[in-house]
Amino acid sequence: MGSTAQIGVTGLAVMGRNLARNFARNGYTVAVHNRTAARTRALVEEFGGEGDFVATETAEEFVAALERPRRLVVMVKAGEPTDAVIAEFAPLLEPGDMIVDGGNAHFADTRRRERELRERGIHFVGTGVSGGEEGALNGPSIMPGGSAESYEALGPMLERIAARADDGAPCVTHVGPDGAGHFVKMVHNGIEYADMQLIGEAYQLLRDIAGYDPARIADVFRRWNTGRLDSYLIEITAEVLSHVDAATGKPFVDVVQDRAEQKGTGRWTVQTALDLGVPVSGIAEAVFARSLSGHADLRAASRGLPGPTARPLPPERAEAFADRVEQALYASKIVSYTQGFHQIAAASAEYGWGIDAGAVARIWRGGCIIRAAFLDRITAAYEADPGLVSLLSDAEFAREIGRAQDDWRSVVSLAVAEGVPVPGFAAALAYYDGMRADRLPAALTQGQRDYFGAHTYRRTDREGVFHTLWGGDRSEIEG
C-alpha cells in the first residue's frame, strides 16, 4: 500500500465517520481505521462515492497509508480509550508526525499527552470540535491547540473543512500551545450550558407567568431569532417547542421527563474556574440546575413545601412581560459570555497560552452550538480593544445592559414573588451588581476570618498586611 492519504481518521463512530467524510468531500484522500474492521468497510461501501478513502484494518496499514508528515486524527472516547489509541499508534510514528485528538478531552490530559509525545518528537494537537454530528460533516467550529509548527501542516486542511461565518472566514484558528484548544472547547460547552439554562428559564416564565402554551412560546422565540438573539439555540428552541408528540397529540415538551443529563464538560468548566479563582456563577447555576433536575426522589419529597403558585398575567400584560423577558435573557447572556471569556483569559495567563479572545469569538460565529449573531459584537469589541478586561467594560454592551436592566430586575423580582425558579437570570444579575458595586461585604468576611483564624487583612488607607488582637486589647499589629 502506498502512502497516498493526506490525513487519517481512526475511530469511526458518528463523529469520526462524518469528519472523515468531510475531509474526503473537500478533496483529500482519507485513510480510515476502526478497532472493528466491519465499521471501516461499511463507511467505504456506503460513502465511498463522496471522495477518496483508503480502508485499513491494522494500525500498521493505517500509518503506512499516510503521507509525511503523518496527520492522524483520533476520534474515540476521552480518557483511557484515548490513551490506549495513542499507545498503539505512537510507536509507529516518526518525529514530525502528528496525532490530533478531536474528542472532548480534559485539557489537563491534553497537556500531559502533548508533553509526553513532544519528548518523542511527535506533535500532539488537542483539538476542540463543535457542531455535533451535522457540524462534523458539513463544517464545524474547530479549536486546535498544539505547536505552531503542527498548525502550519494541519491548519490549511482544517480551514478547508471548517464552517464559514457570514463573512466567509473559516471558523478555525490556532488557539495556543498544548491544552489551549481543549480548554477553549470546554469553556464553549460551559457557556452552552448557561445559554440553554437561560433559554429554559425564559420558556418557564413565558409558560407560568405569561400563560402561553408551547406553540405560542415557539412563535415568541422565532420572533426573537430575527433580532439580536439570532442564534442556533434560539432557532432549535422554537422547533422543539412547536413539535407535537405523534403518540399523544400533546406538545412534545410535555411528554419528555424534566431530568436533564450532562456529559461532564460543564462540570469541568466550573471545577476549573474554582481552581483559577474565576467567578462563573451563571455556568455553575446551569450545571447545578441540571443536577437538581436529576434528583427525582428529592424533588418528589419536596413538592409539598409551602410557597406561591404562579398566576398567569392577564393577556393585555402578558405581551409586555414577554418583551421584558427578552431583555433579561439578552442581559444575562452578556454576563455568561463575560464570565466565559474571563475564564479563558485567566487560564491563558496561568499557562502562558497567549490566547486571542477576539479570534475565539470569531471562530464561534459559525459551526458550533453557541453560534450566534451576538458573537459578531463580541468579536468587534475585542478587535476595537484587544486588551479589553471584561465585556461589561465595552461601551456598547454597557449601554445595552443599562437599557435592559430595569426589565431584567423586574423579571427576576416577579419570578421570585411568583415562585418560578430563575437561578441563571438571578445569578447573572447578582454578578452584574457585584461588579458595579463600590464596596462588597468581603470586608466583613476578612474581619471574620481574621477574628477566628488570624488570617490577616489589608487596609484601604495604607499598604501592608495586618491582624487585630481580637482576644487581647484589640490593638492592631502588622502581619
Disulfide bonds with the S-S distance in Angstrom:
none
